[in-house]
């Protein structure tokens, strides 16, 4: 099975599966696993790995509209080099501090490759799920898309300092809080904008019409690839928020967001299009 098929199996067994995080009571909870061979290109520092891995879980909390509370991590490696371990924990501490959460420890384990598992919790007073989008809603995204694709080009070119900087994203917890109470559906863009729209469409029973000119492509991606828009839409791993909101509240939410909020299209009855053409379900595959 591919990842999507495996998730369908889990979703058939676990009633609360299917969103970026589960909400139990008023607590959002999520967990992630990242591996050196698939998630951390050569040149990724352990500080960046700590930031990015914990940030991925904090992004899931943000996608529920929750206030981030705390995170923990499991650090697995063939050996425990003190400098590497310190750098990882410092990255985890700093990304938590950036969103007002605490990094509170975790576990250590021997493993044949560097592997981390991270979990985060948040206070979800007004959680946003994936299944509430309605025709006529506006589709919005936070920040810009394509940072990770640009980072990968930097890693490949040996510009590891710039690549690591691009790899360290800020989880959109504050923007998620601004969207909570207004958004009808929301998730993060870790699998890519195109795949996120397909997942939202499946959950909400709707479609989307996206304007390519409105998609906020990261400046770092322009000039790095032949088709920046296609890459920004399909590559994934950017950890921005993709949400649907009633058109009349967009400006209020935009003013409350701590990063730019772009309207990229609208919710339709069916079909997923980019500039009038079908948008394929492409994105990051684990």
N, C-alpha and C positions, 0 to 999 in steps of 0.2 A: 504493500500500500504506500501511496505517497502521503505527505503530511495532511492534506485536506481530508483524504479518506480516513486516516487514522483519527483525526479530530471528530469526524462524523460518528465513528464507533464510540468514542468517549462520550460525545454528546447524547448518544442514544442510551447510555447507561447512567449518566450523571445529570440530573435535572438542572442544576445551577451552572453547567458549563455553557460556553458559547459567547461570552463577552470577554473583554480584556482582563477583567478581574471578577471574582465572585464577591457578592455582597451578602454578609451574614449579619443580621441585625442592622447596625449602622456602620459596620466595618467592611471596607474593601480589602481583599486579600488576593495576592498573585505570586507566582513563582516562575522562574526562568532558568534555563541552562545554556551556557555558552562554552564552546570548545576552541582550543588553539587552532586546530586544523581547518575549522569552518568559519570562525568568527573573529579571529585575531590575526591579521596578516603579519608576515615577517616585518619587524620594525615597530610593532605595537609595544609600547612600554607597559610595564605592570601598573603604573599609575593610571594610564589611560584605560587599561583593562578593568581596573577597579571602578573607575568613574563610569565606564560604558556599561558594564554588566549590572551594576546596581541601578544606574540610570534607566536601563531597559525595564526593570520592574517598577521603578517610580513612574515611568511613562504610562504603564498600564493603570496605575492608581489615578494618574491625571486623566486618563481617558474615561474614567467613571465619574469625573467631576468631583473627586474626593480630595480632601486636604491630606497630604502625605504626613504620616506619623513616624514610621521607623522602617528600617531595612536590616536584614541579616544576610550572610553569605556563607557558602561552602567553598573553600579553596582547596582544590586537588592538584597535585603536581608530583613529578617523579622524585623531587627533593625539595626541601624548604630552605631556600637561600634567604638570609635575613633581609638583604637589600630589596629583593623582589617582594617579599611578604610585606615589608614596611610600605613600599611604594603602592602596592595594591590597596592596602587598608587606607592609606592617605587619600587615594583617589576615591574610594568609597565614602570616606568621611566628608570630602569636599563636595561631592555631588549631592549628598544628603543636606549639607549645610546650605547649598544653593537653593534648595526648595523648602527649607524650614523643617526638615526631618532629622532623625537621629540614626546613625549607623551604630548598631548595638552588639556587633560581634557575629559569631557563627561557628563554623566547624572547620577542621583541617583533615585532609585525607590524602593518602598516597594514591597516585594515579599515573597511568602510562603516558598521558599528555596533560598539559595544563588545561584544567576544566574548572569552571565555576558554576555554582547554582545560587541564585539570589532570590530572596522573597521580600516583599514589601507590604505594608498595611497602611490604610488611610481612613480618615473619618468621612463617611459618605452619608451626609444628611439628606441629600437630594440626588441620588445616583442617576446617571444617564446610561441607558442601555442602547443596544443596536437596533431595536425593533420598532422605533416610534416615528421614523421619517414618513412624511406625508407629502403628496403632490402639491407643488406650490412653495414648499420650503426652499430656502436658499442653502446651497452647499458652501461651506467655508473651510479653509485650512489655516493653520497657524504657521508663522515663519516662512521658510523657503524649503523647496524640495530639491534634492540632488547632492546634499553635503556628503553623504557616505559614498556615492558614486565618484564624486570628486576626490575624496580621501583615498579611495582605492587606486585612482590614477596616480596620486602622489606617492603612495606606497610603492607602486610598480616602478615609478621613476626614481626611487631612492630618496625622495624628499620627505624623510620620515618626520621631521619636526612639524612641517605643515600638515602632513597626513594625520599625525596624532592630535593636533589642535582641532582639525575638522571632525575627528572621531569623537571628540568630547562634546556632546550635545547637552543642552540644558532641558531636562524634562519639563513639559509645559503644565506644571501643576497649577500655577497661578491662572493661566488662561483657561484651564479646565474648570477651575472654580468660578471664573467669570461666566463660563458657558452653562454651568449647572443651574437648573431652574429655568433655562431658556431653550437649550438644545433639545431637539426631539429624538436625536440619535447621535452617537459619537463612538469613535474608536481611535487608536493611534495608527500611524501610517507605517509601522515597522515592516509590513509586508508589501509596501508600495501603494501609491494612490489608486492605481487601477484595481488591484486586488482588494483594497479596502472598500472601494465602491461596490464591487461585486458582493463582498460579504455583507455590507449594509443593505444592499438591494435584496439579497436572499433573506435576511432577517426581517426586513420591513415590508417585503412584498411590493417593491416599487422599482422605479428606474431612475436614471440620472442623465442629464444633458450638461456636458462640461464645455466651457469655452477655453480653448487652448491658450489664447492670448492673456487670459486672466490667471493662469497657473503661475505661481511665484517660483520661478526657476532660480536656484542659487547662483550668484555671480561666479563662484569658484568653479561651477560646472561649465559655464559658457567658455568656449574655446578649448575645452578639454576633451569634448566628444563631438562627433559629427552632427548629432541630433539631440541637443540639450533637452528639449521638451519631452521627447520619447523616453529618454533616460530618466528624467526627473519623475515622470509618471509611473514608470515600470520597475525601476531598480529596487527601491525599498530601503529599509534600515535607517530611515531619517527620523523616526520617532516624533513627528509632528502630529497634531490632532486634526482629524477629519470629522466634521460635524454638520448636521442639518439644523437650521433654526428658522422660525417664521420670519419672513422678509421684513416685517415691521420692527423687529427687535435687533436687527443686525447692527445698526449704528450704536445702540446702547451697549451691546456686548463688545463691539470693537473698541469703544472708548474704555471699557473696563479691562481689556486684555493687556498683558504686559509686553506682548510682541505683536507685530502686524498681523491682522486677520484679513485674509483675502476671500472675497466672494468669487467662486470659480464656476458656478452654474446653479442649476435648480433641480429639485426632485420632480420626476415625471411619473406617469402611470406605469411605464414599463420600458425596457431597453436601456442600455448604458452606452452613451455616445460621447465622443470627443470631436468637436467641430462637425457634428452631424454624421460622423462615421462610427461604426461599432467599435467599442473599446474592449479589447481582449482581456481576459482574466490572466494577466501576467504579473509576476512579482517575485519577491524573495522566497526561496524554498529552502527549508532547513533539511 
